[in-house]
Amino acid sequence: MTVTNDNAALCSTDIRRRFDNAADHFDEADFVHGVTRDGLLSRIQPMSVEANIVVDLGSATGSAVRLLEKRFRGARVVAVDLSHRMLGKLQRKRSWFSKIAAVQGDARALPFADASVDVIFANMLLPWIDDPAAAFTETARVLRPDGLFAFATLGPDSLLELRDAWRAVDEGVHVKQFADMHDIGDALIRAGLRDPVLDVDRLTVSYRDSDALFRDITATGARNSLQQRARGLAGRRRFGALADALFGSSKNGGAALSFELIYGHCWGGTSRGTADGVPIDATNIPLRRR
């Protein structure tokens, strides 16, 4: 059993470009990301973990890095993201005395040495990876024995309203099918990680009109990056039909999107696999000064 499906293949080049373009406005519209960040931090707060190196994997503009510095006092926090411009926004948030470092990288090929990281924090990274098992294998490789991997992601009941609305417009693939919680747990164990614990929460986000919805989708870089998507612009007519399908049946003109939020954590164990490239020891990453 794997956590991939025929409709999950993503184009990493498109993802990087869209997150680069979204960097300027991401903080204005990342409230789902903020909910899961706070939920994940609250879940790891009671855990007893000694950490020297903490990696915020898929850090975006770095909204979690200072909170991770506070949670793991004395640790160096390394922000890793696919988008160079997202990391640029993080650099402008850093204080002079911060121990935060920034590294551009892919979760499926982490630029860290084996067993060199104590904590990996991955908030809403997995929805942007078509094969989470590859990221889990890399996590198992770089995580020290008994190190902590904590993550939040979306479950298959997310964005059902948007998926159904697109089906009323055409037969194309517009919304990714997210991995099931049980498949994620199986993949974590196969990667060599230990004792996974997962739980589910629900979130509903209401929109007054289609303009607000599409604006948030664009601002967070969440436009369709599936390889199977139709190429070319969707066009005003098709977006109008989508808006009618989403908002037309509502008495007050609004619409709501549902999110299935999966939170999980597990522990480092036996590494399986090695990433390509030249690994570096996370303790030797130099700090960037403004």
C-alpha positions in Angstrom: 0.0 0.0 0.0 1.3 3.5 -0.8 0.1 7.0 -0.2 0.1 8.0 -3.8 -2.8 7.9 -6.3 -3.3 8.6 -10.0 -4.6 12.1 -9.4 -1.8 13.2 -7.0 1.2 13.8 -9.2 2.3 17.4 -8.8 4.7 19.6 -10.8 7.4 20.8 -8.4 8.4 23.6 -10.8 4.9 25.0 -10.8 4.8 24.8 -7.0 8.0 26.6 -6.6 7.0 29.3 -9.0 3.6 29.8 -7.4 5.0 30.0 -3.9 7.6 32.5 -5.1 4.8 34.6 -6.6 2.7 34.3 -3.4 5.5 35.3 -1.0 4.5 39.0 -0.8 0.9 38.2 0.3 1.2 34.8 1.9 1.0 36.1 5.5 -2.2 37.9 4.7 -4.1 34.7 3.8 -2.4 31.8 5.5 -5.0 31.4 8.3 -5.5 27.7 7.7 -1.7 27.3 7.9 -1.9 29.4 11.1 -4.5 27.2 12.7 -2.5 24.0 12.0 0.7 25.6 13.1 -0.8 26.5 16.5 -2.5 23.1 16.8 0.8 21.3 16.1 2.7 23.4 18.5 0.2 22.8 21.3 0.4 19.0 20.7 4.2 18.9 21.0 4.3 21.4 23.9 4.1 18.7 26.7 6.7 16.4 25.1 10.1 16.1 26.6 12.6 16.6 23.9 16.2 17.8 24.1 17.0 19.6 20.9 20.1 21.3 19.5 18.9 21.4 15.8 15.3 22.0 14.9 14.2 22.0 11.2 11.1 23.9 10.1 10.4 21.9 7.0 8.3 23.7 4.5 8.7 26.9 6.5 7.1 29.3 4.0 7.7 32.8 5.3 8.8 31.5 8.7 5.7 32.1 10.9 6.7 29.2 13.1 10.4 29.8 13.5 10.3 32.2 16.5 7.7 30.0 18.2 10.0 27.0 17.7 12.9 29.0 19.2 10.8 29.7 22.2 9.6 26.1 22.5 13.2 24.6 22.1 15.2 27.2 23.9 18.9 27.2 23.0 18.3 25.2 19.8 19.3 26.4 16.3 16.2 26.6 14.1 16.8 25.9 10.4 14.0 27.0 8.0 13.9 24.8 4.9 11.6 25.7 1.9 11.4 25.1 -1.8 10.8 28.8 -2.5 13.7 31.2 -2.4 11.4 34.2 -2.1 9.5 32.7 0.9 12.9 32.3 2.7 13.7 35.9 1.7 10.6 37.1 3.7 11.9 35.0 6.6 15.2 36.7 6.5 13.6 40.1 6.9 11.8 38.9 10.1 14.9 37.7 11.8 16.4 39.6 14.7 20.1 40.3 14.9 20.7 37.8 17.7 18.5 35.0 16.3 20.0 31.6 15.8 17.7 31.0 12.8 19.2 29.9 9.5 17.6 29.5 6.1 18.2 26.8 3.5 16.5 26.3 0.2 15.8 22.6 -0.3 13.4 19.8 -1.2 11.9 17.6 1.5 12.5 14.6 -0.7 16.3 15.2 -0.8 17.3 17.0 2.4 20.8 18.6 2.4 21.6 17.3 5.9 23.9 14.6 7.1 22.5 11.4 8.5 21.2 11.6 12.1 22.1 15.3 12.4 18.7 16.8 13.3 16.8 16.5 16.7 13.3 17.8 15.6 11.6 18.2 12.3 8.5 20.4 12.3 6.4 20.1 9.0 3.3 22.2 9.0 1.2 21.8 5.8 4.2 20.5 3.8 2.7 17.1 2.8 -0.2 18.4 0.7 2.5 19.7 -1.7 4.3 16.4 -2.1 2.8 13.8 -4.4 4.7 10.9 -2.7 5.0 11.6 1.1 6.9 8.3 1.5 9.9 9.9 -0.1 9.9 12.7 2.4 9.4 10.3 5.3 12.4 8.3 4.2 14.5 11.4 4.1 13.1 12.4 7.5 14.1 9.0 8.9 17.6 9.5 7.5 18.4 12.9 8.9 16.6 12.5 12.3 18.6 11.4 15.2 17.5 8.3 17.1 14.6 9.3 19.3 14.3 12.6 17.5 10.9 14.0 17.0 9.0 14.4 13.7 5.8 16.4 14.0 3.5 17.3 11.1 0.1 18.6 10.1 -1.5 17.9 6.8 -4.8 17.7 5.0 -7.0 14.6 4.9 -9.2 13.3 2.0 -12.3 15.0 3.3 -10.7 18.4 2.7 -12.1 20.8 0.0 -15.0 18.5 -1.0 -17.1 21.5 -1.8 -14.6 22.8 -4.2 -14.1 19.4 -5.7 -17.8 18.9 -6.3 -18.2 22.4 -7.7 -15.5 21.8 -10.3 -17.2 18.5 -11.3 -20.3 20.6 -12.2 -18.1 22.6 -14.5 -16.0 20.1 -16.4 -14.3 16.6 -16.1 -10.8 17.9 -15.4 -8.7 17.3 -12.4 -8.6 20.4 -10.2 -8.2 19.4 -6.6 -5.7 16.9 -5.2 -6.8 13.8 -3.5 -5.1 13.9 -0.1 -3.7 10.8 1.6 -5.7 9.0 4.3 -4.5 9.1 7.9 -4.0 5.3 8.0 -2.0 5.3 4.8 0.2 8.0 6.3 0.8 6.0 9.4 1.8 2.9 7.4 4.2 5.0 5.3 5.9 6.4 8.4 6.6 2.9 9.8 7.8 1.7 6.4 10.3 4.6 6.3 11.8 3.4 9.6 10.1 6.0 11.9 8.7 4.7 15.2 5.5 4.9 17.2 3.3 7.2 15.0 0.4 8.9 16.7 -2.2 10.7 14.6 -5.4 12.6 15.3 -8.0 14.5 13.2 -9.6 17.8 13.6 -12.1 19.7 11.4 -12.1 23.3 10.2 -14.7 25.2 8.2 -13.8 28.4 6.4 -16.7 30.7 5.2 -16.4 33.1 2.2 -18.8 35.9 1.4 -18.1 35.7 -2.3 -16.0 34.1 -5.0 -13.6 37.0 -5.3 -12.5 36.5 -1.6 -12.1 32.8 -2.2 -10.0 33.1 -5.4 -7.9 35.9 -3.8 -7.0 33.7 -0.9 -6.2 30.7 -3.1 -3.8 32.8 -5.2 -2.3 34.6 -2.2 -1.3 31.2 -0.6 0.0 29.7 -3.8 -2.7 27.1 -3.7 -3.6 27.2 -7.4 -3.8 23.9 -9.3 -0.3 22.4 -9.6 -1.4 18.9 -10.6 0.4 17.4 -13.7 -3.0 16.2 -15.0 -4.6 19.6 -15.0 -5.7 21.2 -18.3 -3.1 23.5 -19.7 -3.8 27.1 -20.5 -6.0 29.7 -18.7 -9.3 28.5 -17.2 -11.1 31.6 -18.5 -13.6 33.9 -17.0 -16.6 31.8 -18.1 -15.4 28.7 -16.4 -14.5 30.5 -13.2 -18.0 32.1 -13.4 -19.5 28.6 -13.6 -17.4 27.5 -10.7 -18.6 30.4 -8.6 -22.2 29.7 -9.5 -21.7 26.0 -8.5 -20.2 27.1 -5.1 -22.2 30.1 -4.2 -25.4 29.9 -6.3 -27.3 27.6 -4.0 -26.6 29.5 -0.8 -29.4 31.7 0.6 -27.1 34.3 1.9 -24.7 34.2 -1.1 -21.8 32.8 0.8 -20.1 29.5 0.7 -18.0 27.3 3.1 -15.0 25.1 2.5 -14.3 22.1 4.8 -10.8 21.0 5.9 -9.9 17.7 7.5 -6.8 18.5 9.5 -4.5 15.6 10.3 -1.9 16.0 13.1 0.8 13.5 13.7 4.1 12.8 15.4 6.6 10.0 15.6 10.1 9.3 16.6 13.4 8.6 14.9 14.5 5.0 14.5 16.3 3.1 11.8 17.2 5.1 8.6 16.3 3.5 5.3 17.8 5.1 2.2 20.2 7.9 1.4 19.5 11.2 -0.4 21.4 12.2 -3.5 23.7 15.2 -3.3 26.2 16.3 -0.7 24.8 16.2 2.8 25.9 18.8 5.4 25.9 18.7 9.1 23.0 20.9 10.3 25.2 22.2 13.2 27.6 23.7 10.7 25.1 25.9 8.8 26.3 29.5 9.0 23.9 32.2 10.3 22.9 35.0 7.8 23.2 38.5 9.2 21.1 41.3 7.9 
